[in-house]
């Protein structure tokens, strides 16, 4: 009979997970201990932005049409300096995992670029190429209690990383 009760209880556990048989006792949960000295990190606030590359036209005073038409290498770089103690490769990996974005330390493309825009009368402007990038905030934090119930942000830094694609735009920028 005792064996039949065990079999029935085992089947009940399979059919209704979370139901504990009457004979079983739950093991006491071990007290969780966290290191309050250890610094942890994560990324937050990921969003798309466009950051200037090394390509721009000459200045022009309007009114008129300004054109950039050259074969050149467009370059953009990450703004991450690593001064929070987290390597750029680790941050890039986290961005790829969390946001499914393929970003890098830098991105360069050699191509024939051509863009035209109208410069308004009385304004001095030039064309500047922008590259699609991903901006995140890297946050350092630690536990403030050993029971892992409270945390404190230690520091954070915002950085951009160029997306590995061919997404560019051109804008008119003015002299101050």
C-alpha positions in Angstrom: 0.0 0.0 0.0 2.8 2.4 0.9 4.4 1.8 -2.6 1.0 2.6 -4.2 0.9 6.0 -2.3 4.4 6.8 -3.5 3.6 6.0 -7.1 0.3 8.0 -6.9 2.2 11.0 -5.3 4.9 10.8 -8.0 2.3 10.8 -10.8 0.5 13.7 -9.1 3.8 15.6 -9.1 4.2 15.1 -12.9 0.6 16.0 -13.6 0.4 18.9 -11.2 3.9 20.5 -10.9 4.4 22.4 -7.7 2.2 20.0 -5.7 4.4 18.5 -3.0 3.4 15.0 -1.8 2.3 14.8 1.8 5.3 12.7 2.9 7.9 15.0 1.4 9.4 18.0 3.3 10.7 21.1 1.5 14.4 21.6 2.2 15.1 24.8 4.1 16.3 27.5 1.7 19.9 28.5 2.3 20.5 32.1 3.3 21.8 33.9 0.3 25.1 35.8 0.8 26.3 38.6 -1.5 29.7 40.3 -1.6 29.2 44.0 -0.9 32.7 44.8 -2.1 32.3 43.3 -5.6 31.5 45.7 -8.4 29.1 44.4 -11.1 28.0 46.1 -14.3 25.3 46.0 -17.0 24.1 48.1 -20.0 20.8 50.0 -20.2 19.0 52.5 -22.3 20.1 51.2 -25.7 18.9 53.4 -28.6 19.7 54.2 -32.2 21.6 57.4 -32.8 23.6 58.9 -35.7 27.2 60.0 -35.1 29.4 62.1 -37.4 32.0 60.3 -39.6 35.2 61.8 -41.0 33.5 62.8 -44.3 32.3 66.3 -44.9 32.2 68.9 -47.7 33.8 72.3 -48.0 31.9 75.3 -46.5 29.5 77.2 -48.8 27.7 80.5 -48.3 24.1 80.4 -49.5 22.0 80.6 -51.4 23.0 77.7 -53.5 23.4 74.0 -53.9 26.2 72.1 -52.2 27.4 68.7 -53.4 29.7 66.1 -51.9 30.8 63.7 -54.5 34.0 61.7 -53.8 35.4 58.2 -53.5 36.6 58.0 -49.9 36.7 55.9 -46.8 34.1 56.7 -44.3 35.2 56.0 -40.7 33.4 56.0 -37.4 34.6 54.9 -34.0 33.2 53.9 -30.6 33.3 56.5 -27.9 34.0 53.8 -25.2 37.1 54.6 -23.3 37.0 51.6 -20.9 37.5 53.8 -17.9 34.9 51.9 -15.9 37.0 48.8 -15.9 35.0 46.9 -18.5 36.7 46.0 -21.8 35.1 47.2 -25.0 34.8 43.6 -26.3 32.7 42.6 -23.3 30.4 45.7 -23.7 30.1 44.9 -27.4 29.1 41.3 -26.6 26.5 42.5 -24.1 25.0 44.9 -26.7 24.8 42.1 -29.2 23.2 39.8 -26.7 20.7 42.2 -25.1 19.7 44.3 -28.2 20.6 42.0 -31.1 22.8 44.7 -32.7 26.0 44.0 -34.5 28.3 46.8 -33.3 32.0 47.3 -33.2 35.0 49.3 -32.0 35.0 51.0 -35.4 33.5 50.7 -38.9 35.0 51.9 -42.2 33.7 51.6 -45.7 35.4 52.8 -48.9 32.8 53.8 -51.5 31.7 56.5 -53.9 29.6 59.0 -51.9 27.4 61.5 -53.4 24.9 63.9 -51.8 23.4 67.3 -52.6 21.5 69.8 -50.4 20.3 73.4 -50.6 22.1 76.1 -48.5 19.7 78.9 -47.5 20.5 82.5 -48.3 22.7 84.2 -45.8 23.8 80.9 -44.2 27.2 79.2 -44.2 26.9 75.4 -44.3 28.6 72.2 -45.2 27.5 68.6 -45.6 28.5 66.1 -42.9 28.0 62.3 -43.1 26.5 60.5 -40.1 26.7 56.8 -39.3 24.0 54.7 -37.6 25.3 53.8 -34.1 24.0 52.3 -30.9 24.1 54.3 -27.7 24.1 52.6 -24.3 24.8 53.6 -20.7 27.2 51.2 -19.0 26.4 51.0 -15.2 28.6 49.8 -12.4 26.8 48.7 -9.2 27.3 46.7 -6.1 25.2 45.1 -3.3 24.9 47.3 -0.2 23.6 44.5 2.0 25.0 40.9 2.2 21.4 39.5 2.0 21.3 40.8 -1.7 18.2 42.9 -1.1 19.7 46.4 -1.8 22.0 47.7 -4.5 23.7 51.0 -5.2 24.8 52.4 -8.5 28.5 53.3 -8.3 29.0 55.0 -11.6 27.9 55.1 -15.2 29.0 56.3 -18.6 27.3 56.7 -21.9 29.0 55.5 -25.1 28.2 54.9 -28.7 29.2 52.0 -30.9 29.0 52.0 -34.8 26.5 49.5 -36.2 28.1 47.2 -38.7 25.9 48.1 -41.7 25.7 50.6 -44.6 23.2 52.9 -42.9 24.4 56.5 -43.4 22.8 59.9 -43.7 23.9 63.4 -44.6 23.1 66.7 -42.8 23.8 70.3 -43.3 25.8 71.8 -40.4 26.5 75.5 -39.8 29.3 77.6 -38.6 28.8 79.0 -35.1 
